[in-house]
Amino acid sequence: MKLRPALLRDVPTIALIGTLAFAGDPSYEHFFPRRSQYPDDFYAYLLHDYKRMLATPGQLIMVVELDELDEIDGQDTRQGERGRVVAYATFVRSGGTVEELARWNSDSIAKKLQRWLLHLERVYISIFTPNRAVSRAALDDFWTQAYAIHATTPFSGKLDFKTLAVLPGYQRQGFGEKLIEYGGYRAYEEGIPVFGDATSKGLQLYLRNGAREIGRIVLQEQVVERPGQSEPIKLPQLETPVLRWDAGWASKERIEKVAGSN
């Protein structure tokens, strides 16, 4: 297994992993209530978002890539899968100096141009071909609540652990844990806390790996009209745990092990 920063060529793959990994997730049902009717729109949203992250200082996507030494379900890496990306995590460093943000993702003229082009693309899409899967109101409400909960605990700079996704068929193989460890290692280096949130499926993984719950986001009930269905769908109120990892959550031995592999 190899952990490395995502490249632009990886973005279609990681966007696909996200659509598959979150297909049955209740939180994403609130964020993208029409994703089953418009799966291409769901994919397009993730694709655009991850391209923007790669071009933004302080934002990083790490991927897990298989190699010939990996075992999947007790068997050697499947033939032809060496080099396949099977998991990813997204991180946003905030509250730091330009130099601190650059340690995660430095800026350049090319990236500034890319951000400008992506902004123009988003404006064009919002006017002429709006994304039919997303509920921007639900997303905005989610992050407003999340950042307010973060602010109830002290910090100067922080790392937001935004997303963790593992391709179905490769879950429960330790890939997600390795990505959590990576975020913990980088936060330890800089002496900053990590904030995140958890689905019901992923909560125990985070709690086993040093997270503690500091609050809950409440996603309100939604009534969603869906094409081809005579009756609207009611999405029930949903609570999402907000988590914090302190900078020293991992043992010295664990940090040294992660440091040695990077």
C-alpha positions in Angstrom: 0.0 0.0 0.0 1.2 3.4 -0.9 0.0 6.7 0.5 0.5 9.7 -1.7 -1.0 13.1 -2.6 -3.6 13.0 -5.3 -2.8 14.2 -8.8 -5.1 15.8 -11.3 -5.3 12.5 -13.2 -6.7 10.8 -10.0 -9.7 13.1 -9.6 -12.1 11.2 -11.8 -11.3 8.0 -9.9 -11.7 9.5 -6.4 -14.9 11.2 -7.4 -16.2 7.8 -8.5 -15.0 6.3 -5.2 -17.0 9.0 -3.4 -20.2 8.4 -5.3 -20.0 4.6 -4.6 -18.8 4.9 -0.9 -21.5 7.3 0.0 -24.3 5.7 -2.0 -26.2 4.7 1.1 -25.1 7.3 3.5 -27.9 9.2 5.3 -26.0 12.5 5.5 -25.3 12.5 1.8 -29.0 11.7 1.2 -29.6 15.2 2.8 -26.8 16.9 0.8 -27.7 15.2 -2.5 -31.4 14.3 -2.1 -31.9 13.6 -5.9 -28.6 11.7 -6.5 -30.4 8.5 -7.3 -32.3 10.3 -10.1 -29.3 12.3 -11.2 -26.1 10.2 -10.5 -24.1 12.1 -13.1 -24.8 15.4 -11.3 -23.7 13.9 -8.0 -20.4 12.7 -9.7 -20.0 16.1 -11.4 -20.3 18.0 -8.1 -17.5 15.9 -6.5 -15.4 16.1 -9.6 -15.5 19.9 -9.5 -14.9 20.1 -5.8 -11.8 17.9 -5.8 -10.3 19.8 -8.8 -10.8 23.0 -6.8 -9.1 21.4 -3.7 -6.0 20.4 -5.7 -5.7 24.1 -6.9 -6.2 25.7 -3.4 -3.4 26.4 -0.9 -3.7 24.5 2.3 -6.0 21.8 0.9 -4.8 18.3 0.3 -6.2 15.0 -1.0 -4.3 11.9 0.0 -5.0 8.6 -1.8 -4.3 4.9 -1.0 -2.7 3.1 -4.0 -2.3 -0.7 -4.0 1.0 -2.3 -4.6 2.1 -5.9 -5.1 2.6 -6.5 -1.4 -1.1 -5.8 -0.4 -3.5 -8.5 0.6 -7.2 -8.1 0.0 -9.4 -10.4 2.0 -6.5 -12.6 2.7 -5.3 -12.9 -0.9 -2.5 -11.1 -2.7 -3.3 -8.0 -4.7 -5.7 -9.0 -7.5 -4.0 -9.3 -10.9 -3.9 -6.0 -12.7 -4.7 -3.9 -9.7 -1.3 -2.7 -8.7 -1.3 1.0 -8.7 -5.1 1.2 -8.4 -6.4 4.0 -6.1 -8.9 2.5 -3.6 -9.4 5.1 -0.9 -8.9 8.8 -0.3 -9.1 11.5 2.4 -9.5 15.3 2.1 -7.9 17.8 4.5 -8.1 21.5 4.8 -5.5 23.4 6.9 -6.8 26.8 8.1 -5.8 29.5 10.5 -2.2 29.3 9.4 0.4 31.6 7.7 1.0 31.4 4.0 4.1 29.3 4.7 2.1 26.9 6.9 -0.6 26.5 4.2 2.1 25.9 1.6 3.3 22.8 3.5 0.0 21.2 2.6 -0.5 22.6 -0.9 1.6 25.5 -2.2 0.2 28.2 -4.6 1.4 29.0 -8.1 0.3 31.0 -11.1 -1.0 27.8 -12.7 -3.1 27.0 -9.7 -4.5 30.6 -9.5 -5.5 30.3 -13.2 -7.1 26.9 -12.5 -9.1 28.4 -9.6 -10.3 31.2 -11.8 -11.3 28.8 -14.6 -13.1 26.6 -12.1 -15.0 29.6 -10.7 -16.1 30.6 -14.2 -17.2 27.0 -14.9 -19.2 27.0 -11.7 -20.9 30.3 -12.6 -21.7 29.0 -16.0 -23.2 25.7 -14.6 -25.2 27.5 -12.0 -26.9 29.7 -14.7 -27.3 27.2 -17.6 -27.1 23.7 -16.2 -27.7 23.8 -12.5 -26.7 20.7 -10.5 -30.0 18.7 -10.0 -28.7 16.4 -7.3 -27.4 18.8 -4.7 -29.1 20.7 -1.9 -26.9 23.7 -1.3 -29.0 24.9 1.6 -28.4 21.6 3.4 -24.7 21.7 2.7 -24.4 25.4 3.9 -26.4 24.7 7.0 -24.2 21.6 7.8 -20.9 23.6 7.6 -22.3 26.6 9.4 -23.2 24.3 12.4 -19.9 22.4 12.2 -17.7 25.5 12.3 -19.8 26.9 15.2 -19.2 23.7 17.2 -15.4 23.8 16.3 -15.3 27.3 17.8 -16.6 26.1 21.2 -13.2 24.5 21.8 -9.9 26.4 21.8 -7.5 26.4 18.9 -5.4 28.9 16.9 -4.8 26.9 13.7 -6.6 23.6 12.8 -6.9 20.8 10.3 -10.4 19.9 8.9 -10.6 16.2 8.1 -13.4 16.7 5.5 -13.8 13.3 3.8 -12.8 9.7 4.1 -13.9 7.3 1.5 -12.9 3.7 0.7 -14.1 1.9 -2.4 -16.7 -0.8 -1.6 -14.9 -4.2 -1.7 -11.8 -2.7 -0.1 -13.4 -1.6 3.1 -12.4 -3.0 6.5 -8.9 -3.6 5.2 -7.2 -0.9 7.2 -7.0 1.7 4.4 -9.2 4.2 6.2 -7.2 3.8 9.4 -4.0 4.6 7.5 -5.5 7.9 6.2 -6.6 8.8 9.8 -3.1 8.1 11.0 -1.7 10.3 8.3 -3.8 13.3 9.3 -2.8 12.7 13.0 0.9 12.6 12.0 0.7 15.9 10.1 -1.3 17.6 12.9 1.2 16.3 15.5 4.0 17.9 13.4 2.3 21.3 13.5 0.8 21.0 17.0 -2.8 21.6 15.8 -6.1 19.8 16.5 -8.0 17.9 13.9 -11.8 18.4 13.4 -14.1 16.1 11.5 -17.6 14.6 11.5 -18.8 11.0 11.3 -21.5 8.9 9.7 -23.1 6.2 11.8 -21.0 3.7 9.8 -17.7 5.4 10.4 -18.1 6.7 14.0 -16.5 3.7 15.8 -13.5 3.8 13.5 -12.8 7.4 14.5 -13.5 6.9 18.2 -11.0 3.9 18.2 -8.4 6.2 16.6 -8.3 9.0 19.1 -11.4 11.1 18.3 -13.8 12.5 20.9 -17.3 13.9 20.2 -17.7 17.6 20.9 -21.2 18.2 19.6 -23.8 17.3 17.1 -25.1 18.8 13.8 -28.8 18.6 13.3 -29.9 18.2 9.7 -33.6 19.2 9.6 -36.3 17.1 7.9 -36.5 17.7 4.2 -39.4 17.1 1.8 -38.1 16.4 -1.6 -39.9 16.3 -4.9 -38.4 13.6 -7.2 -39.0 13.3 -10.9 -41.2 10.4 -11.9 -42.7 10.0 -8.4 -46.1 11.3 -7.6 -45.5 11.7 -3.9 -42.6 13.7 -2.4 -40.0 11.9 -0.2 -39.5 12.9 3.5 -36.0 12.7 4.7 -36.1 12.5 8.6 -34.2 14.8 10.9 -30.6 13.5 11.3 -27.9 14.1 13.9 -24.2 14.0 12.9 -21.5 13.8 15.5 -18.7 16.4 15.3 -15.3 15.1 16.4 -12.0 16.5 17.6 -8.6 14.9 17.7 -6.0 16.7 19.9 -2.5 17.1 18.5 -1.1 14.4 20.7 -3.8 11.8 20.4 -1.5 9.1 18.9 1.3 7.4 20.9 4.9 8.4 20.1 5.5 4.9 18.7 2.5 5.2 16.3 3.6 8.6 15.2 7.1 7.4 14.5 5.8 4.5 12.5 3.7 6.7 10.3 6.6 9.2 9.9 8.9 6.3 8.8 6.5 5.4 6.0 6.2 8.9 4.6 
